[in-house]
Amino acid sequence: MTNTPGEYKPSRRDMLRPIEYVGGAAIAAVFTGVVVLVTARDLTLALIVAGIAFIAVLMTLALLSMAIKPNAEEAAEIEGETPDDSEGPAAPQTPGH
């Protein structure tokens, strides 16, 4: 099966998701690099540790995002829609019961 052109259009959120991961990893790397720079006062060491932190955080975020796939109910909640009640109304759940 091949996809015809124009069949699947990812949403804007799906297209920007990799940028969120890289941005989060960059923020963690800059923070780590600044902490090492302030404590060790060695620029080379700070750059090396920042690079390691960037790669480690980026890999962790990517692996965690691949491990979790929301089901239809969670996807509808994320999108702000109400899930279809094909099984009938669910009983209200109270904490502890």
Phi, psi and omega in degrees: 000131177243150177275133175280151180300135178086002182286317182241124176240112178291149179288167180298322179297319178294325181287329183269354182302316178299328178293325177297318180295314180294321178296317178297318178294322179294320178297316178296321180293317179296316179300313180296318179297320179293318179298316180293321179297318181291321183280317185265339182056039178230113185294320181297314179296320179296320179292321179295313181293322177296320177295319178295317179296319179300311182294317182296315180291319179296316178295319179296314179297319180294317180293321178293323180290330178283334183282337185249121175234116183291145175281181186298323181294316179292322179295321178294322179293321178297319181284348179089013178260163175268135180291150179291135178264081179276342181260007181096175181289139180270148179288139179296137181259130178250148181296135176086359180239000000 
